[in-house]
């Protein structure tokens, strides 16, 4: 499971790793930009708390927020 955190309301959502990897594989965008989802509660973006993508990049919510959570 990959924990995604909303940058607006800080809601957490756990998404199965297989689903995250499938979306990561289908994404033809910039591999340095983390995969993200939209928060159902407030509509802001949700980023992975930690995820190592299929292209080898590591994504952390702290990097997106610029501070520790």
SULNOR-V324786 format. One record per residue. RES is the residue in one small letter. PHI is phi as a letter, one per 40 degrees, with the letter a starting at -180 (999 if undefined). OMEGA is omega in degrees with one decimal (none if undefined). Layout:
res:RES phi:PHI omega:OMEGA
res:RES phi:PHI omega:OMEGA
//
This chain:
res:x phi:999 omega:176.2
res:x phi:b omega:179.9
res:x phi:c omega:176.2
res:x phi:b omega:-177.3
res:x phi:b omega:178.1
res:x phi:c omega:179.5
res:x phi:c omega:178.4
res:x phi:c omega:-174.3
res:x phi:c omega:178.9
res:x phi:g omega:174.9
res:x phi:c omega:178.4
res:x phi:b omega:173.8
res:x phi:a omega:178.7
res:x phi:c omega:-177.9
res:x phi:b omega:-179.2
res:x phi:d omega:-179.1
res:x phi:d omega:-179.1
res:x phi:c omega:178.5
res:x phi:c omega:179.4
res:x phi:c omega:-180.0
res:x phi:c omega:177.6
res:x phi:c omega:178.2
res:x phi:c omega:178.6
res:x phi:c omega:-179.6
res:x phi:c omega:-179.1
res:x phi:c omega:-176.2
res:x phi:c omega:-179.2
res:x phi:c omega:-178.1
res:x phi:c omega:-178.6
res:x phi:c omega:-177.9
res:x phi:c omega:177.6
res:x phi:c omega:178.3
res:x phi:c omega:-176.3
res:x phi:c omega:171.9
res:x phi:d omega:178.5
res:x phi:a omega:178.6
res:x phi:b omega:178.4
res:x phi:b omega:-179.6
res:x phi:c omega:178.1
res:x phi:c omega:-177.3
res:x phi:c omega:-174.0
res:x phi:b omega:177.1
res:x phi:g omega:176.8
res:x phi:c omega:-179.6
res:x phi:c omega:175.8
res:x phi:b omega:-179.2
res:x phi:b omega:-178.9
res:x phi:c omega:173.4
res:x phi:c omega:170.1
res:x phi:a omega:176.5
res:x phi:a omega:173.1
res:x phi:b omega:-174.0
res:x phi:c omega:-177.3
res:x phi:c omega:178.4
res:x phi:c omega:176.5
res:x phi:g omega:178.8
res:x phi:c omega:176.2
res:x phi:b omega:-178.3
res:x phi:b omega:177.9
res:x phi:b omega:-179.6
res:x phi:d omega:179.3
res:x phi:d omega:179.6
res:x phi:c omega:-179.4
res:x phi:c omega:-177.5
res:x phi:c omega:-177.9
res:x phi:g omega:178.3
res:x phi:a omega:173.7
res:x phi:c omega:179.3
res:x phi:c omega:none
//
